[in-house]
């Protein structure tokens, strides 16, 4: 009798565990599905709404999808007409998670100095499309090339070599682009560039786990990333509240979670040191800005760049963390004016 009772109790416990696991798994699946369902599609109608509201600037229909961009000229009146002479073009490429609005404070000083200025949202970020496929460096260098072709086609004579500016992951992107197309690049300014050194523990192994990474980025990603911004970097912005709101807006749309996760997987712990060395061999002028207390891009990256490109001009801030791209915008923009104007 006691053995039969023990079997019954054991069977009940097993059944209870099975039900608990099943309910927990079902809850995870449901939360993933519901979170995705609540997000808005970033389609043509939504883009038109964003333009009408003044939230977005312009969109270009590129081969891999619509790209949100901002193009202003030295006259400060938006994209130039065909009748105006082409001026030197500065192209601003943002980093991993913060879209092109991170460069808002660069437009006034750069256009005032006589440059045309172009910024854009990388695929999967901001208001640009979230196409299927891999979000690696080749996708982004392709997007950059296609956008430059779009600008040149809209304004004949404006296809001269451009001055590239890359912030964080954008630094690796513009360096790879310059390696592939040195004839299209007049100079490069790197702001805390990725691809030179990766600190241990920055990329969690869980991000490479199938399904687990997808769930984390879909269900928790928005809150975790926005909390990380407000806990660490938004105070460096001229208007922290507006900066946080602009950052959060992109999370309203489907596909951002996949783009962010796949970028981690595609870039992985990859380094782009060959690209940095090849840019030196191509004799492309390079300057770079680093912060000595950067918690994302270690200051050893500056030393590594000096080794790979002895001709690069290195500027070091003693503070500002990884937020120097927008926290020190005036100083960096002034440096770009001098460097690109040579």
C-alpha positions in Angstrom: 0.0 0.0 0.0 2.7 2.4 0.9 4.6 1.7 -2.3 1.5 2.3 -4.3 0.9 5.6 -2.4 4.5 6.6 -3.1 4.0 6.0 -6.8 0.8 8.0 -6.8 2.5 10.9 -5.1 5.5 10.7 -7.4 3.2 10.7 -10.4 1.4 13.8 -9.1 4.7 15.6 -8.6 5.9 14.8 -12.1 2.6 15.9 -13.6 2.7 19.1 -11.6 6.2 19.8 -12.8 5.2 19.1 -16.4 2.3 21.5 -16.1 4.4 24.2 -14.5 7.0 23.9 -17.2 4.3 23.9 -19.9 2.7 27.0 -18.5 6.0 28.8 -18.1 6.9 27.9 -21.7 3.5 28.9 -22.9 3.9 32.2 -21.1 7.2 32.9 -22.8 5.8 32.1 -26.2 2.7 34.2 -25.5 4.8 37.2 -24.3 7.0 37.0 -27.4 4.0 36.9 -29.7 2.0 39.6 -27.9 5.0 42.0 -27.8 5.5 41.6 -31.5 1.8 42.1 -32.3 1.7 45.3 -30.3 4.4 46.9 -32.4 3.6 49.0 -35.5 4.7 48.2 -39.0 7.0 50.8 -40.5 5.4 51.0 -43.9 4.8 53.7 -46.5 1.7 55.1 -44.7 3.6 55.4 -41.4 6.6 57.1 -43.1 4.2 59.6 -44.7 2.8 60.3 -41.3 6.2 60.8 -39.8 7.1 63.3 -42.5 3.9 65.2 -42.1 4.5 65.4 -38.4 8.0 66.8 -38.9 9.4 63.8 -37.0 11.2 62.4 -40.1 13.1 64.2 -42.9 13.4 62.4 -46.2 13.3 58.8 -47.5 15.2 57.2 -50.3 14.0 54.0 -52.0 17.3 52.0 -52.0 17.7 48.3 -53.2 17.4 46.8 -49.7 14.6 49.1 -48.5 13.6 52.7 -47.6 16.3 54.7 -45.9 15.5 57.7 -43.7 18.0 60.5 -44.3 18.7 64.2 -43.6 20.6 66.2 -46.3 21.3 69.9 -45.8 23.6 72.2 -47.6 25.6 75.3 -46.7 22.7 77.5 -47.5 20.8 75.8 -44.6 17.7 75.2 -46.7 17.8 71.4 -47.2 19.0 69.5 -50.2 20.5 71.6 -52.9 19.0 72.1 -56.3 20.6 71.0 -59.5 21.5 74.7 -60.3 23.7 75.1 -57.2 27.4 74.1 -57.3 28.2 70.9 -55.5 30.0 71.5 -52.2 32.2 69.1 -50.2 29.9 66.5 -48.6 30.3 65.3 -45.0 28.5 62.0 -44.3 27.6 61.1 -40.7 27.2 57.4 -39.9 25.8 56.5 -36.4 26.5 53.6 -34.2 24.8 50.4 -33.0 21.6 51.5 -31.3 21.2 55.3 -31.4 19.9 56.5 -34.8 21.0 59.5 -36.9 19.5 62.1 -34.6 22.6 61.7 -32.5 24.2 64.0 -35.1 21.6 66.8 -34.9 24.0 69.3 -33.3 26.6 68.8 -36.1 24.5 70.3 -39.0 24.6 73.9 -38.0 28.4 74.3 -37.5 29.2 72.1 -40.5 26.8 73.8 -43.0 27.9 77.2 -41.6 31.5 76.3 -42.6 30.4 75.7 -46.2 29.9 71.9 -46.2 26.9 69.9 -47.4 25.9 67.4 -44.7 24.2 64.0 -44.9 23.1 61.7 -42.1 20.9 58.6 -42.3 19.5 55.7 -40.2 21.1 52.4 -40.7 18.8 49.6 -41.7 16.9 48.3 -38.7 17.3 51.6 -36.8 15.4 54.8 -36.5 12.9 55.1 -39.4 14.7 53.1 -42.0 13.4 49.7 -43.1 14.0 46.5 -41.3 14.7 44.2 -44.2 15.2 40.4 -43.8 18.7 38.9 -43.9 21.9 39.5 -42.0 22.8 42.8 -40.4 26.5 42.7 -40.9 29.0 45.3 -42.1 28.5 44.4 -45.7 24.8 45.4 -45.5 25.7 48.7 -44.0 28.5 49.6 -46.4 26.1 48.6 -49.2 23.5 51.0 -47.8 26.0 53.8 -47.6 27.1 53.3 -51.2 23.6 53.2 -52.5 22.6 56.3 -50.6 25.6 58.2 -52.0 24.5 57.0 -55.5 21.0 58.3 -54.8 22.3 61.7 -53.7 24.6 61.9 -56.8 21.8 60.9 -59.2 19.5 63.5 -57.8 22.2 66.2 -58.3 24.6 65.6 -61.1 28.2 66.6 -60.4 27.9 65.8 -56.7 29.7 62.4 -56.8 33.1 63.7 -55.7 34.9 61.9 -52.8 33.2 62.5 -49.5 34.3 63.1 -45.9 33.1 60.2 -43.8 32.4 60.5 -40.0 31.7 57.3 -38.1 30.6 57.0 -34.4 31.2 53.8 -32.5 30.0 50.9 -34.8 29.8 53.6 -37.5 33.5 53.9 -37.3 34.0 50.3 -38.3 31.4 50.7 -41.1 33.1 53.8 -42.7 36.5 52.2 -42.3 35.3 49.1 -44.1 33.7 51.2 -46.8 36.9 53.2 -47.3 38.8 49.9 -47.6 36.4 48.8 -50.4 36.0 52.1 -52.1 39.1 54.3 -51.3 38.4 56.4 -54.4 35.1 57.6 -52.9 36.6 58.8 -49.6 38.3 62.2 -49.1 38.9 61.9 -45.4 37.7 60.0 -42.3 36.8 61.2 -38.8 36.3 58.4 -36.3 34.5 59.0 -33.0 35.2 56.2 -30.4 35.4 53.7 -33.3 34.5 50.1 -32.8 36.6 47.3 -34.4 40.0 48.0 -32.8 39.6 46.2 -29.5 36.7 44.5 -27.7 36.8 44.4 -23.9 36.1 41.0 -22.2 32.5 40.4 -21.1 30.9 43.1 -23.3 29.1 40.6 -25.5 27.0 38.1 -23.5 27.1 34.5 -24.8 23.4 34.3 -24.3 23.0 36.6 -27.3 24.3 33.8 -29.5 21.8 31.2 -28.1 19.0 30.4 -30.5 15.5 31.5 -29.3 16.8 32.8 -26.0 18.4 35.8 -27.6 15.3 36.4 -29.7 13.1 36.4 -26.6 15.3 38.7 -24.6 15.6 41.3 -27.4 11.9 41.1 -28.2 10.4 41.2 -24.7 13.0 42.9 -22.6 15.2 44.7 -25.1 13.5 48.0 -25.3 13.3 48.4 -21.5 16.8 47.2 -20.9 18.4 49.4 -23.5 16.4 52.5 -22.6 17.3 52.0 -18.9 21.0 51.6 -19.9 20.8 54.9 -21.7 19.1 56.8 -18.9 21.3 55.3 -16.3 24.5 56.1 -18.1 24.6 58.4 -21.1 21.6 60.6 -21.6 22.9 63.2 -19.1 25.6 64.1 -21.6 23.0 65.2 -24.1 22.1 68.9 -24.3 18.5 68.0 -23.8 18.4 64.6 -22.0 14.6 64.3 -22.0 14.3 64.9 -25.8 17.3 62.6 -26.5 15.7 59.7 -24.6 12.4 60.3 -26.3 14.0 60.2 -29.7 15.9 57.1 -28.8 12.8 55.3 -27.6 10.6 56.2 -30.6 12.3 53.6 -32.9 11.2 50.8 -30.5 7.5 51.4 -31.5 8.2 49.6 -34.8 8.6 45.9 -35.7 11.9 44.5 -36.6 14.2 46.6 -34.4 14.8 43.6 -32.0 15.9 41.3 -34.8 18.2 44.0 -36.3 19.9 44.7 -33.0 20.4 41.0 -32.1 21.5 40.0 -35.6 24.0 42.9 -35.6 25.6 41.5 -32.5 25.7 38.0 -34.0 27.0 39.3 -37.4 29.7 41.5 -35.9 30.3 39.2 -33.0 33.7 39.8 -31.5 35.0 40.6 -34.9 37.8 43.2 -35.3 38.4 45.3 -38.3 42.1 45.9 -37.9 42.9 44.9 -41.5 40.5 47.6 -42.7 42.2 50.2 -40.5 45.6 49.2 -41.8 44.5 49.2 -45.5 43.0 52.7 -45.1 46.5 53.8 -44.0 48.0 52.2 -47.1 45.5 54.0 -49.3 46.7 57.3 -47.8 43.2 58.4 -46.7 43.5 61.1 -44.1 42.2 59.9 -40.7 41.5 61.6 -37.4 40.0 60.0 -34.4 38.4 61.1 -31.1 38.5 58.9 -28.0 37.6 59.2 -24.3 39.9 57.9 -21.7 37.0 56.8 -19.5 34.9 55.2 -22.3 33.2 52.1 -20.8 32.2 50.8 -24.3 35.3 51.4 -26.5 38.4 51.0 -24.3 41.1 53.6 -24.6 43.5 51.0 -25.8 41.7 51.3 -29.1 43.5 54.7 -29.6 46.9 53.0 -29.1 45.9 50.2 -31.5 44.9 52.8 -34.2 48.2 54.6 -33.8 50.0 51.3 -34.5 47.9 50.5 -37.5 47.9 54.0 -38.9 50.9 56.1 -37.7 49.6 59.1 -39.7 46.3 59.2 -38.0 45.6 62.3 -35.8 44.5 61.1 -32.4 42.5 63.3 -30.0 41.8 62.2 -26.4 39.2 63.5 -24.0 39.8 62.8 -20.4 36.1 62.4 -19.7 32.7 62.0 -21.5 32.6 58.2 -21.6 31.1 56.8 -24.8 28.8 59.8 -25.1 31.5 62.1 -26.6 29.7 61.8 -30.0 26.9 64.0 -28.8 28.2 65.3 -25.5 31.2 66.9 -27.2 29.6 67.7 -30.5 30.8 71.3 -30.7 34.4 70.4 -30.2 34.3 67.4 -32.6 32.4 69.4 -35.3 35.0 72.1 -35.1 37.7 69.5 -35.5 35.9 68.1 -38.6 35.7 71.6 -40.1 39.4 72.0 -39.8 40.3 68.5 -40.9 37.9 68.2 -43.9 38.8 71.8 -45.0 42.5 71.0 -45.6 
